[in-house]
Amino acid sequence: MKFRRNRQRENVDINLASLIDVVFVLLLFFVVTTTFTRETQLRVELPEASSAAPAQPDDGKLIEVTISADGVYSVNNHLLPKSDLATLTEAIEKESGGDITLPLAISADGKTPHQAVITAMDAAGKLGFSKLRMTTVEAAQGNP
C-alpha cells in the first residue's frame, strides 16, 4: 500500500511566552521564600603580649566571652542583644549550666574599652568562676 505525500507539512510553533511567565513566577517564589543564614560572629583583633604562658589544653568545655571594639559581647559565638552586666551574667550562666569549674576565656579586641573587659570579669566573678583566661596574640619579635 502506497500513501500519497501531496500534503505539505505544517510548521508547528510553540508559544513560549506563557512558559517564560511561569518560570519567572517560580523564580520570584524561590527568591521570596529563601532564608539566608547570617553569621553572628564578632571580628576581634587581639592585643599583643610579649610574656605569656600558653593555655593548658582542655579536655572539657570552654566558655569564651568575646568583646568587640565597640563593646558588644558574644558568649560561645552567640551574640548578646544587650551589652550590660545582667545580660552577660545570664548568658554565661546558661552556657555553663551552673558548672563554675569550667575555664572562662575573655577575648577582647585591642581597642575595646576597659569598662567592657571589667564588666566581663565582674560577671565571671559574680558567678564564682575561678579559672579565668585573657586571650592575646604573641608579639612579633621586633616589638619590645
C-alpha positions as CSV (number, residue, x, y, z in Angstrom):
1,M,0.0,0.0,0.0
2,K,1.4,3.3,-1.0
3,F,0.4,6.5,0.6
4,R,0.4,9.8,-1.2
5,R,2.5,12.6,0.1
6,N,0.8,15.5,-1.5
7,R,0.2,17.4,1.6
8,Q,2.8,19.9,2.8
9,R,4.0,19.6,6.3
10,E,2.6,22.2,8.7
11,N,5.1,24.0,10.9
12,V,4.0,23.8,14.5
13,D,5.1,26.8,16.6
14,I,5.1,26.6,20.4
15,N,4.3,29.8,22.1
16,L,7.0,30.3,24.8
17,A,5.5,33.5,26.3
18,S,3.4,31.6,28.8
19,L,6.3,29.2,29.7
20,I,8.6,32.2,30.4
21,D,5.9,33.7,32.6
22,V,5.7,30.5,34.6
23,V,9.4,30.4,35.0
24,F,9.6,34.0,36.3
25,V,6.8,33.3,38.8
26,L,8.7,30.3,40.1
27,L,11.9,32.3,40.3
28,L,10.1,35.0,42.2
29,F,8.6,32.4,44.6
30,F,12.0,30.9,45.4
31,V,13.7,34.2,45.9
32,V,11.0,35.3,48.3
33,T,10.8,32.1,50.3
34,T,14.6,31.5,50.6
35,T,16.1,32.1,54.0
36,F,19.6,33.3,54.4
37,T,21.8,32.5,57.4
38,R,23.5,35.4,58.9
39,E,26.8,34.7,60.7
40,T,26.8,36.4,64.1
41,Q,30.5,36.3,64.9
42,L,32.5,39.3,66.0
43,R,35.8,40.2,64.4
44,V,38.3,40.7,67.1
45,E,41.9,41.9,66.8
46,L,43.6,40.6,70.0
47,P,46.1,42.7,71.8
48,E,49.8,41.6,71.8
49,A,51.7,40.3,74.8
50,S,55.4,39.5,74.9
51,S,55.4,37.5,78.1
52,A,52.6,35.0,78.4
53,A,52.2,31.3,79.3
54,P,50.3,29.2,76.7
55,A,47.0,27.9,77.9
56,Q,46.8,24.3,79.1
57,P,44.9,22.1,76.7
58,D,41.3,21.4,77.9
59,D,39.6,18.1,77.6
60,G,36.2,19.6,78.5
61,K,34.1,22.5,77.7
62,L,35.3,26.1,77.5
63,I,33.2,29.2,77.8
64,E,34.5,32.0,75.6
65,V,33.4,35.6,76.1
66,T,34.3,37.7,73.0
67,I,34.2,41.5,73.2
68,S,34.3,43.6,70.0
69,A,35.9,47.0,69.7
70,D,32.5,48.6,70.2
71,G,31.9,46.7,73.5
72,V,29.4,44.2,72.0
73,Y,29.5,40.8,73.8
74,S,29.3,37.3,72.4
75,V,29.3,34.1,74.5
76,N,30.4,31.0,72.7
77,N,29.7,32.7,69.3
78,H,26.2,33.7,70.4
79,L,25.8,37.5,70.0
80,L,24.0,39.1,73.0
81,P,21.2,41.5,72.4
82,K,22.3,44.0,75.1
83,S,25.7,44.9,76.4
84,D,25.1,45.0,80.1
85,L,26.1,43.1,83.2
86,A,22.8,41.3,83.7
87,T,22.5,40.0,80.1
88,L,26.2,38.9,80.1
89,T,25.8,37.1,83.5
90,E,22.6,35.3,82.3
91,A,24.3,34.2,79.1
92,I,27.4,32.9,80.9
93,E,25.3,31.0,83.4
94,K,23.2,29.5,80.6
95,E,26.3,28.3,78.7
96,S,28.0,26.9,81.7
97,G,24.9,25.1,83.0
98,G,25.9,26.1,86.6
99,D,29.3,24.5,86.4
100,I,31.7,27.1,87.7
101,T,34.7,24.8,87.4
102,L,34.8,25.4,83.6
103,P,37.5,27.6,82.3
104,L,36.3,31.0,81.1
105,A,38.3,32.8,78.4
106,I,37.8,36.5,77.7
107,S,38.9,37.6,74.2
108,A,38.7,41.4,73.8
109,D,39.7,43.5,70.8
110,G,42.7,45.6,71.3
111,K,40.6,48.8,71.0
112,T,37.8,47.6,73.4
113,P,37.1,50.0,76.3
114,H,38.4,48.8,79.6
115,Q,35.0,49.0,81.1
116,A,33.7,46.3,78.8
117,V,36.5,43.9,79.9
118,I,35.9,44.8,83.6
119,T,32.2,44.1,83.1
120,A,33.0,40.6,81.7
121,M,35.4,39.9,84.6
122,D,32.8,41.1,87.1
123,A,30.1,38.8,85.6
124,A,32.5,35.8,85.9
125,G,33.4,36.8,89.5
126,K,29.7,37.1,90.5
127,L,29.0,33.7,89.2
128,G,32.0,32.2,91.0
129,F,34.4,31.3,88.1
130,S,38.0,30.9,89.3
131,K,39.6,29.7,86.1
132,L,39.8,33.0,84.1
133,R,41.9,33.5,80.9
134,M,42.7,36.6,78.9
135,T,43.4,35.8,75.3
136,T,46.2,37.7,73.5
137,V,48.4,37.1,70.5
138,E,52.1,36.7,70.7
139,A,54.0,39.9,70.0
140,A,56.3,40.0,66.9
141,Q,60.0,39.6,67.6
142,G,60.8,43.2,66.5
143,N,58.4,44.8,69.0
144,P,59.6,45.4,72.6
